[in-house]
Amino acid sequence: MRAERLEIPEVVAISPKQIVDARGSFCEVFKADWFRSQVADEGFVQDNQSLSLVPGTVRGLHFQIAPFAQGKLVRCLTGAIFDVAVDIRIGSPTYGKWLGEILSAENGKQLWIPQGFAHGFATLEVNTIVHYKVTAPYSFTEDRGLAWDDPELGISWPIEKETAILSDKDRKQPRLASLAHDFTYEKANFG
């Protein structure tokens, strides 16, 4: 596996090493010791999976606050997504900035999104299955969100806003300017 720190260095793209032969392929997708030493010293407590039937389905932008703030390790098992992380840590040099990566069954890439980031994705293919590991269990009372189409964020979604498919909950999420200051930036050492 290879870890690549992105423009926001706390967010990490992970690419597995694929072994391919006439039968197909094999790869390791998670190793706890490797993850702790190369990406983040975190443990996972729950795995989640979603199926989106049509392209243009948007899930997010979501996050949880303390004491159930979550880091997420996201991968796409079938289909493809445009996966997005938004920095919502007050005092961060990248506060309000976003980054996006294509995750697909074909490229096998994963995205690590730590606490202090809102996360969401748009599906690019039919029958897209997304699997993600989280560092804290789901908590209804700590569940929060951010408007996926907030003009202040300026996310370049690869789908049409007018035809995006969202839950009622995600249609009503607040803009960045209205968010409570639940996360504070702490300088990370990637030494």
HELIX and SHEET records of a PDB file:
HELIX    1   1 ALA A   32  GLN A   38  1                                   7    
HELIX    2   2 PHE A  140  GLU A  142  5                                   3    
HELIX    3   3 LYS A  161  THR A  163  5                                   3    
HELIX    4   4 ASP A  168  ARG A  171  1                                   4    
HELIX    5   5 LEU A  176  SER A  178  5                                   3    
SHEET    1   A 6 ARG A   2  ARG A   5  0                                        
SHEET    2   A 6 VAL A  12  SER A  15 -1                                        
SHEET    3   A 6 GLN A 110  ILE A 113 -1                                        
SHEET    4   A 6 LYS A  72  THR A  78 -1                                        
SHEET    5   A 6 THR A 128  VAL A 134 -1                                        
SHEET    6   A 6 GLN A  46  SER A  52 -1                                        
SHEET    1   B 2 ILE A  19  ASP A  21  0                                        
SHEET    2   B 2 GLY A  24  PHE A  26 -1                                        
SHEET    1   C 5 TRP A  98  SER A 104  0                                        
SHEET    2   C 5 ALA A  80  ASP A  87 -1                                        
SHEET    3   C 5 PHE A 117  THR A 123 -1                                        
SHEET    4   C 5 VAL A  58  GLN A  64 -1                                        
SHEET    5   C 5 ASP A 143  GLY A 145 -1                                        
SHEET    1   D 2 ARG A  89  ILE A  90  0                                        
SHEET    2   D 2 PHE A 183  THR A 184  1                                        
END                                                                             
